[in-house]
């Protein structure tokens, strides 16, 4: 299992995905992959923690896991509400 990070430049956000996610497709995404004016894929990463570190390093306003392939747990939701 691999993890990828998509950085959406216009929306100033990142999303961590499983490589098998239909939005990721092992870094090819839905628009064919690579770096484009609208964003870029980073990876693959062996762990979700590695992917999250890269996402945080991009210093975007919104860093989250993909809700389709990596839905957050109730515990994570409670932590997000507290901040």
C-alpha positions in Angstrom: 0.0 0.0 0.0 1.3 3.4 -0.9 0.2 7.0 -0.1 0.4 10.1 -2.3 -0.1 13.8 -1.6 -1.9 16.1 -4.0 -1.2 19.8 -3.7 -4.0 22.0 -5.2 -2.3 25.3 -5.8 -5.3 27.6 -6.5 -7.2 26.3 -3.5 -4.1 26.3 -1.3 -4.7 22.8 0.1 -3.3 19.3 0.2 -4.9 15.9 0.3 -3.3 12.6 1.3 -4.6 9.7 -0.7 -4.1 5.9 -1.0 -2.4 5.1 -4.2 -5.5 3.0 -5.1 -7.9 5.9 -4.7 -9.9 6.8 -7.8 -8.8 10.4 -7.4 -5.1 9.4 -7.1 -4.5 6.4 -9.3 -0.9 6.1 -8.1 -0.1 9.8 -8.7 -1.8 10.1 -12.1 -4.9 11.7 -10.6 -8.0 12.4 -12.7 -6.1 14.8 -15.0 -3.2 12.6 -16.1 -0.7 13.3 -13.3 2.5 15.2 -13.2 2.9 18.9 -12.2 0.4 21.2 -13.7 -0.4 24.9 -13.1 -3.3 23.7 -10.9 -1.3 21.3 -8.7 1.2 18.5 -8.3 1.4 14.9 -7.0 4.1 13.9 -4.5 5.0 10.3 -3.6 4.8 7.4 -3.3 5.2 7.2 0.5 5.3 4.0 2.5 3.3 5.3 5.4 0.5 7.8 5.9 2.7 9.6 8.4 5.4 10.3 5.8 2.7 11.6 3.4 1.2 13.8 6.2 4.7 15.3 6.9 5.2 16.2 3.3 1.7 17.7 3.1 2.4 19.8 6.2 5.7 21.0 4.7 3.9 22.5 1.8 2.4 25.1 4.2 -1.1 25.2 2.8 -4.1 26.4 4.7 -6.0 23.1 4.4 -4.2 19.8 4.9 -6.4 16.7 5.2 -6.8 13.1 4.3 -9.0 12.3 1.3 -12.5 11.7 2.7 -13.1 9.0 0.1 -10.1 6.7 0.6 -8.9 7.7 4.1 -12.0 8.8 6.0 -11.3 10.3 9.4 -12.1 8.4 12.6 -14.5 9.8 15.3 -11.4 10.5 17.4 -9.8 12.6 14.7 -13.0 14.4 14.1 -13.2 15.3 17.8 -9.6 16.6 17.7 -10.3 18.7 14.6 -13.4 20.3 16.3 -11.3 21.2 19.3 -8.8 23.2 17.4 
